[in-house]
Amino acid sequence: MRSLALVLLLLACSPRGAIHPNAVELNKNGAYALAHGDLETAQARLSLAVEYHPNFVEAWINLGLLELARGDVAAAEKHFRRAIAIDRDAAGARVGLGVVAERRADLAQAEKEYRAALAIDPGLPEPRANLARLLADRGALDEARDHLRRLIEVQADDPAGWIALCEVLWRMGRDAEASALVDEARTQLGDRPEVELLLGRRELRAGDHDEAIAHLEPLAKSPGALGRAAGGWLAIAKLEKGDVAGARAAARAVLARDPEDRLAKHVLSKTASIAP
């Protein structure tokens, strides 16, 4: 659960008050362009939206998101603060400021901004997920667990919350609770690949390496982050089973896709002194 879920916030924007219909349409189309990576078109449309209506909060938020996509943190902050100056209850702007703070490595301020967003709208999934991640990263696992439980209540169809909550429970040593949550996720999400990842992790925690490998090996061929995560845990499962060559091969396959993968690097370091 990294950074801001741009598309969700962008498409959720709705104008406040009497706003020129041209501004509304430009904001909508600018959000669409931004969500699809067309930053120049997004800039033109969103800038024209606030020219039509200078107090268009959602358009200022979208301009902030645009600057985050460009990497201009200072400009993003300026737009988010403009939105808050217009409407102090602009929760999306608070989420944006949280991302700005994270980009600056000011994690305490990021937590404050995400909490402020949730105080305005407790049903927003983005600040809840981001806050839980920061809490887990600094070891505040009880509070992270509480927020992730609330997250899956408001966004039950997103596997990311279930995976994050299971991870926190495993870190806390609450394997029975995590196991029950995996079953709950399977009921809610069905036979999705993310559920297979959770099943593989559960079998690995239980020491059933063959079952874990059976779940993880097919997933390791999947594209994107899911495949990399499955590959990393597959390497761990093979290492724990004593299959050093298989563990190395799985780890190297992951590192070919992401040279900084933590699990894969750990497996290679653990096997470095073991003869082939």
Legacy VTK file of the C-alpha trace (Angstrom):
# vtk DataFile Version 3.0
C-alpha trace
ASCII
DATASET POLYDATA
POINTS 276 float
0.000 0.000 0.000
2.265 2.716 -1.266
1.712 6.455 -1.596
-1.568 7.881 -2.859
-4.150 5.951 -4.860
-4.312 8.580 -7.580
-7.041 7.122 -9.746
-9.460 6.623 -6.867
-9.099 10.172 -5.658
-9.192 11.646 -9.099
-12.342 9.921 -10.217
-14.021 10.545 -6.876
-13.816 14.300 -7.240
-17.136 16.121 -7.302
-17.641 19.878 -7.396
-18.882 21.893 -4.453
-21.481 24.600 -4.880
-22.435 26.404 -8.064
-19.535 25.870 -10.450
-19.543 26.655 -14.150
-20.363 23.450 -16.058
-17.309 23.977 -18.262
-15.101 23.876 -15.163
-16.765 20.660 -13.994
-16.205 18.997 -17.359
-12.616 20.215 -17.591
-11.843 18.891 -14.120
-13.365 15.526 -14.964
-11.474 15.270 -18.240
-8.269 16.538 -16.646
-8.539 13.857 -13.947
-9.033 11.259 -16.667
-5.942 12.446 -18.547
-3.881 12.404 -15.357
-5.054 8.901 -14.473
-3.865 7.754 -17.912
-0.487 9.481 -17.679
-1.165 12.330 -20.132
0.272 15.053 -17.925
0.357 17.843 -20.500
-3.316 17.441 -21.351
-4.175 17.187 -17.668
-2.283 20.411 -16.965
-4.143 22.308 -19.683
-7.577 21.077 -18.625
-7.130 21.502 -14.873
-5.554 24.937 -15.207
-8.487 26.048 -17.331
-10.908 24.600 -14.760
-9.520 26.822 -11.995
-9.435 29.752 -14.418
-13.180 29.303 -14.857
-13.650 28.864 -11.110
-10.704 29.906 -8.871
-12.315 28.301 -5.792
-12.784 24.872 -7.381
-11.393 22.717 -4.565
-11.317 19.406 -6.422
-9.478 20.933 -9.374
-6.797 22.320 -7.041
-6.437 18.865 -5.481
-6.067 17.337 -8.923
-3.431 19.934 -9.800
-1.589 18.874 -6.658
-1.775 15.249 -7.745
-0.477 16.284 -11.149
2.586 17.892 -9.567
3.166 14.789 -7.436
3.135 12.741 -10.639
5.759 15.122 -12.045
7.829 14.947 -8.871
7.439 18.635 -8.006
6.695 18.324 -4.300
6.774 22.060 -3.582
4.224 22.842 -6.297
2.025 19.963 -5.137
2.033 21.285 -1.582
1.090 24.768 -2.825
-1.967 23.415 -4.648
-3.094 21.239 -1.734
-2.806 24.175 0.659
-4.786 26.333 -1.754
-7.567 23.728 -1.619
-7.532 23.731 2.198
-7.611 27.539 2.286
-10.839 27.354 0.291
-12.318 24.436 2.233
-10.758 23.367 5.518
-12.618 20.045 5.206
-10.931 19.103 1.924
-9.902 15.607 3.019
-8.279 14.798 -0.328
-5.911 17.736 0.111
-4.903 16.396 3.528
-4.126 13.033 1.960
-2.040 14.829 -0.639
-0.124 16.695 2.056
0.537 13.359 3.723
2.135 12.102 0.524
4.127 15.329 0.268
5.422 14.773 3.805
6.366 11.179 2.963
8.268 12.334 -0.113
10.224 14.615 2.223
10.789 11.744 4.683
8.822 13.629 7.373
6.880 10.591 8.492
5.548 12.143 11.699
3.946 14.933 9.674
2.609 12.409 7.170
0.855 10.558 9.993
-0.683 13.824 11.191
-2.025 14.610 7.728
-3.526 11.147 7.254
-5.159 11.366 10.687
-6.532 14.791 9.781
-8.034 13.365 6.588
-9.673 10.532 8.535
-11.062 12.990 11.072
-12.871 14.644 8.171
-13.971 11.428 6.443
-13.357 8.118 8.276
-14.515 6.201 5.203
-11.590 7.205 2.980
-9.450 4.125 2.251
-6.296 5.922 1.048
-5.318 7.733 4.278
-6.333 4.686 6.332
-4.056 2.409 4.286
-1.183 4.892 4.286
-1.440 5.528 8.022
-1.519 1.791 8.767
1.589 1.274 6.628
3.498 4.006 8.477
2.416 2.623 11.839
3.512 -0.891 10.888
6.835 0.391 9.590
7.625 2.008 12.935
6.456 -1.008 14.932
3.130 0.325 16.217
1.522 -2.972 15.282
-1.545 -2.842 17.553
-2.692 0.471 16.094
-1.786 -0.636 12.568
-3.934 -3.737 13.046
-6.863 -1.627 14.239
-6.680 0.651 11.205
-6.365 -2.250 8.789
-9.419 -3.892 10.311
-11.344 -0.688 9.641
-9.857 -0.503 6.154
-11.230 -3.873 5.082
-14.625 -2.807 6.385
-14.743 0.109 3.941
-12.802 -1.550 1.095
-13.453 -5.254 1.437
-12.936 -5.986 -2.254
-9.325 -4.730 -2.282
-6.857 -7.546 -1.494
-4.165 -5.091 -0.364
-5.847 -4.470 2.977
-6.237 -8.181 3.699
-2.600 -8.866 2.813
-1.353 -5.988 4.966
-3.472 -7.081 7.940
-2.256 -10.681 7.682
1.332 -9.433 7.541
0.840 -7.373 10.700
-0.758 -10.308 12.522
2.108 -12.608 11.529
4.605 -10.033 12.775
2.704 -9.969 16.062
2.880 -13.764 16.309
-0.911 -14.072 16.079
-0.871 -16.966 13.655
-4.280 -18.354 14.625
-5.893 -14.959 14.073
-4.046 -14.552 10.776
-5.106 -18.029 9.646
-8.743 -17.208 10.325
-8.321 -13.949 8.414
-6.962 -15.833 5.397
-10.146 -17.926 5.385
-12.201 -14.757 5.721
-10.330 -13.214 2.779
-10.951 -16.316 0.687
-14.669 -16.087 1.390
-14.743 -12.384 0.548
-12.417 -12.339 -2.465
-12.798 -15.815 -3.932
-10.008 -17.535 -5.856
-7.991 -14.443 -6.644
-4.209 -14.663 -7.025
-3.732 -12.541 -3.906
-5.630 -15.160 -1.912
-3.297 -17.835 -3.272
-0.396 -15.731 -1.997
-1.962 -15.619 1.460
-2.564 -19.369 1.401
1.067 -19.947 0.459
2.243 -17.654 3.247
0.039 -19.475 5.743
1.410 -22.875 4.738
4.933 -21.512 4.984
4.261 -20.207 8.488
2.940 -23.654 9.417
6.089 -25.304 8.089
4.352 -27.134 5.252
6.879 -26.238 2.579
5.501 -28.480 -0.165
2.031 -26.945 0.105
3.510 -23.457 0.271
5.532 -24.101 -2.883
2.463 -25.481 -4.640
0.645 -22.193 -3.997
3.580 -19.867 -4.670
5.340 -21.393 -7.672
2.611 -20.631 -10.245
2.147 -17.144 -8.794
5.848 -16.342 -9.138
5.332 -16.206 -12.913
2.694 -13.477 -12.574
3.539 -9.945 -13.714
4.066 -7.037 -11.383
4.391 -6.817 -7.623
2.322 -9.933 -6.980
4.710 -12.114 -8.982
7.747 -10.600 -7.276
6.257 -11.119 -3.820
5.332 -14.722 -4.613
8.816 -15.325 -6.008
10.450 -13.977 -2.870
8.399 -16.184 -0.591
8.940 -19.124 -2.936
12.679 -18.638 -2.479
12.187 -18.620 1.298
10.078 -21.793 1.152
12.691 -23.615 -0.917
15.479 -22.437 1.352
13.664 -23.657 4.461
12.991 -26.975 2.735
16.716 -27.356 2.067
16.561 -26.856 -1.695
19.462 -24.416 -1.916
19.733 -24.479 -5.698
16.000 -23.944 -6.073
16.051 -21.106 -3.547
18.874 -19.372 -5.399
17.128 -19.766 -8.738
13.879 -18.346 -7.369
15.697 -15.435 -5.739
17.666 -14.624 -8.894
14.476 -14.660 -10.948
13.001 -12.047 -8.621
16.158 -9.907 -8.640
16.135 -9.909 -12.430
12.818 -8.077 -12.136
13.645 -5.961 -9.084
17.328 -5.730 -8.047
16.326 -4.291 -4.656
13.854 -6.992 -3.604
14.404 -7.546 0.111
13.423 -11.214 0.336
15.410 -12.275 -2.701
18.533 -10.475 -1.478
18.101 -12.118 1.930
17.941 -15.587 0.368
21.073 -15.033 -1.696
22.951 -13.725 1.343
21.870 -16.752 3.386
23.002 -19.182 0.677
26.259 -17.395 -0.204
28.349 -19.610 2.077
26.560 -22.858 1.180
28.163 -25.070 -1.427
26.087 -25.646 -4.600
LINES 1 277
276 0 1 2 3 4 5 6 7 8 9 10 11 12 13 14 15 16 17 18 19 20 21 22 23 24 25 26 27 28 29 30 31 32 33 34 35 36 37 38 39 40 41 42 43 44 45 46 47 48 49 50 51 52 53 54 55 56 57 58 59 60 61 62 63 64 65 66 67 68 69 70 71 72 73 74 75 76 77 78 79 80 81 82 83 84 85 86 87 88 89 90 91 92 93 94 95 96 97 98 99 100 101 102 103 104 105 106 107 108 109 110 111 112 113 114 115 116 117 118 119 120 121 122 123 124 125 126 127 128 129 130 131 132 133 134 135 136 137 138 139 140 141 142 143 144 145 146 147 148 149 150 151 152 153 154 155 156 157 158 159 160 161 162 163 164 165 166 167 168 169 170 171 172 173 174 175 176 177 178 179 180 181 182 183 184 185 186 187 188 189 190 191 192 193 194 195 196 197 198 199 200 201 202 203 204 205 206 207 208 209 210 211 212 213 214 215 216 217 218 219 220 221 222 223 224 225 226 227 228 229 230 231 232 233 234 235 236 237 238 239 240 241 242 243 244 245 246 247 248 249 250 251 252 253 254 255 256 257 258 259 260 261 262 263 264 265 266 267 268 269 270 271 272 273 274 275
